Each structure stands twice: as structure tokens, then as C-alpha cells.
């Protein structure tokens, strides 16, 4: 599975406006709904379930990255959105550092294997310091899309 298959082009935001975790999650849900990845009638339910999960354990895994995710029966196609914060967001990450890259994954409830495979692809790339650094240096959505494509085709350093 490739990042460009998971992250929807219409669900990429170079400039998240949210200043805190809960509003960033709401903003990413709205971005995914606008892109057609989720029906608008489950917005509040998605938000509540993701926030409930965050209150139990943060999806901020460190290094400036958070990956909130959910499986839901009304999601028909696995898809993710990607948002960058220029100022950083407190996600209560394990390393206590602000989050600059948020990848939100939505998966159909009946596709747990696809969910795991997508999470593995996302984490594999976001665990690389070079990928994270290049992501923070992007200036617009087009540069983010090119970076995702470069990562898919192993055109980045492995640091």
C-alpha cells in the first residue's frame, strides 16, 4: 500500500488553522468530509469517537507527528487526510513535543487488515527523520503530493 493510495489529494491541508488537539481533529474530519471520504451525517460521531480515543491514549506518537484513526461502518473506502501546522499543536504526545504533521485515517469497519496495512505504511514513512523534515519544509499542497510520491517510489534518503 502506498501513501498516495491512502492520502486523498483533496484532503491535504498545508496550513491547519487549529491551535489545539480537539479543534485540529475536528478540522481534519471536516477536510475528509469535504473530500468525500466520509458522509457529513456522521461528523459528530466521528469526532466524539476520535476524541474519546485521544483522551484514553494520545495518537501523537512523537517526533511532531499524530495519527488519529477510526474504523466506522459508514466509511466505504479507506482514506486519509494530511494536515500541517506551522505553529505546532499540543497533542499530549509521548515525547511532549508539539505536533506539526497530522494524518487522519478513516477505514471501513469491515476492513481491519487494510486498516493495519495503511497504519504500517503511514508509520513507516513518518518514522523517517528525512521524510518528516522534508514534510515540514514543503510550501504548498503540490509539494506535499510530490513528497508523498517520492516516498512511495523510494526517492528519499533513509535517515
C-alpha positions as CSV (number, residue, x, y, z in Angstrom):
1,X,0.0,0.0,0.0
2,X,1.3,3.5,-0.9
3,X,0.9,6.8,0.7
4,X,-0.6,8.2,-2.5
5,X,-3.3,5.5,-2.4
6,X,-4.1,6.3,1.2
7,X,-3.9,10.1,1.4
8,X,-6.6,11.8,-0.7
9,X,-5.3,14.8,-2.7
10,X,-8.4,16.8,-1.8
11,X,-7.8,16.1,1.9
12,X,-4.4,17.7,2.2
13,X,-4.0,21.0,4.1
14,X,-0.7,22.8,4.2
15,X,-1.9,25.3,6.8
16,X,-4.1,23.9,9.6
17,X,-5.6,26.8,11.5
18,X,-6.4,25.0,14.7
19,X,-4.3,25.7,17.7
20,X,-5.3,22.7,19.9
21,X,-5.7,19.0,19.5
22,X,-9.5,18.8,19.6
23,X,-10.0,21.6,17.1
24,X,-7.3,20.1,14.8
25,X,-9.1,16.7,14.9
26,X,-12.4,18.5,14.1
27,X,-10.7,20.4,11.2
28,X,-9.2,17.2,9.8
29,X,-12.6,15.4,10.0
30,X,-14.2,18.4,8.1
31,X,-11.4,18.2,5.5
32,X,-12.1,14.5,5.0
33,X,-15.8,15.1,4.7
34,X,-15.3,17.9,2.2
35,X,-13.1,15.5,0.1
36,X,-15.9,12.9,0.1
37,X,-14.1,10.4,2.3
38,X,-16.9,10.4,4.9
39,X,-20.6,11.3,4.9
40,X,-21.4,14.6,6.7
41,X,-24.1,12.9,8.8
42,X,-21.6,11.0,10.9
43,X,-19.3,14.1,11.6
44,X,-20.2,14.5,15.2
45,X,-20.0,10.7,15.9
46,X,-16.5,10.5,14.3
47,X,-15.4,13.5,16.3
48,X,-16.6,12.1,19.5
49,X,-15.1,8.6,19.0
50,X,-11.7,10.0,18.0
51,X,-11.7,12.4,20.9
52,X,-12.7,9.6,23.3
53,X,-9.7,7.6,21.9
54,X,-7.4,10.6,22.4
55,X,-8.5,11.0,26.0
56,X,-7.5,7.4,26.7
57,X,-4.2,7.5,24.9
58,X,-2.8,10.1,22.5
59,X,-2.2,9.3,18.9
60,X,0.7,11.7,19.0
61,X,3.4,9.2,18.7
62,X,6.3,11.7,18.9
63,X,8.7,13.5,16.6
64,X,6.0,16.1,15.8
65,X,3.5,13.6,14.3
66,X,0.0,12.4,15.2
67,X,-2.1,9.8,13.5
68,X,-5.7,9.8,14.8
69,X,-7.7,7.0,13.2
70,X,-11.0,5.3,13.3
71,X,-12.9,2.4,11.7
72,X,-16.6,3.1,11.1
73,X,-19.4,1.1,9.3
74,X,-20.5,4.2,7.2
75,X,-17.0,4.7,5.8
76,X,-17.0,3.0,2.4
77,X,-13.4,3.4,1.3
78,X,-10.1,3.6,3.3
79,X,-8.8,7.2,3.1
80,X,-6.7,9.6,5.0
81,X,-6.2,13.3,5.2
82,X,-2.9,15.1,6.0
83,X,-2.6,18.5,7.7
84,X,0.4,20.5,8.6
85,X,0.5,23.0,11.4
86,X,3.1,25.8,11.1
87,X,2.9,26.6,14.8
88,X,2.6,23.2,16.3
89,X,-0.2,21.6,18.3
90,X,-0.1,20.1,21.8
91,X,-1.4,16.5,21.2
92,X,-0.1,15.3,24.6
93,X,2.4,13.3,22.6
94,X,4.6,10.7,24.3
95,X,7.6,12.9,23.8
96,X,5.8,16.1,24.9
97,X,6.7,17.9,21.7
98,X,4.3,19.8,19.6
99,X,2.7,18.1,16.5
100,X,3.3,19.6,13.1
101,X,2.0,16.7,10.9
102,X,-1.4,15.2,11.4
103,X,-2.5,12.2,9.3
104,X,-6.1,11.2,10.0
105,X,-7.1,7.7,8.8
106,X,-10.7,6.6,8.2
107,X,-11.3,2.9,7.5
108,X,-14.5,0.9,6.8
109,X,-15.3,-1.2,9.9
110,X,-15.1,-4.4,7.9
111,X,-11.6,-3.9,6.6
112,X,-9.3,-4.3,9.7
113,X,-6.4,-5.8,7.6
114,X,-6.5,-2.8,5.3
115,X,-6.5,-0.5,8.3
116,X,-3.4,-2.2,9.8
117,X,-1.6,-2.1,6.4
118,X,-2.4,1.6,6.0
119,X,-1.2,2.3,9.5
120,X,2.0,0.4,8.8
121,X,2.6,2.4,5.6
122,X,2.0,5.7,7.4
123,X,4.2,4.9,10.4
124,X,7.0,3.5,8.2
125,X,7.3,6.8,6.4
126,X,6.6,9.2,9.3
127,X,9.2,7.3,11.4
128,X,11.9,8.5,9.0
129,X,13.6,11.8,10.1
130,X,14.2,12.8,6.4
131,X,10.6,12.4,5.5
132,X,9.4,14.4,8.5
133,X,11.9,17.2,7.8
134,X,11.0,17.4,4.1
135,X,7.3,17.5,5.0
136,X,7.9,20.4,7.3
137,X,9.8,22.2,4.6
138,X,7.0,22.0,2.0
139,X,5.5,25.2,0.9
140,X,2.2,24.1,-0.6
141,X,-0.1,21.1,-1.3
142,X,1.6,20.3,-4.6
143,X,5.0,19.9,-2.8
144,X,3.3,17.6,-0.3
145,X,1.9,15.5,-3.1
146,X,5.3,15.3,-4.7
147,X,6.9,14.3,-1.4
148,X,4.3,11.5,-0.9
149,X,5.0,10.3,-4.5
150,X,8.8,10.4,-3.8
151,X,8.3,8.4,-0.6
152,X,6.2,5.8,-2.5
153,X,9.0,5.4,-5.1
154,X,11.9,5.4,-2.6
155,X,13.4,8.6,-3.9
156,X,14.1,9.9,-0.4
157,X,17.0,9.3,1.9
158,X,16.5,6.7,4.6
159,X,17.6,8.7,7.6
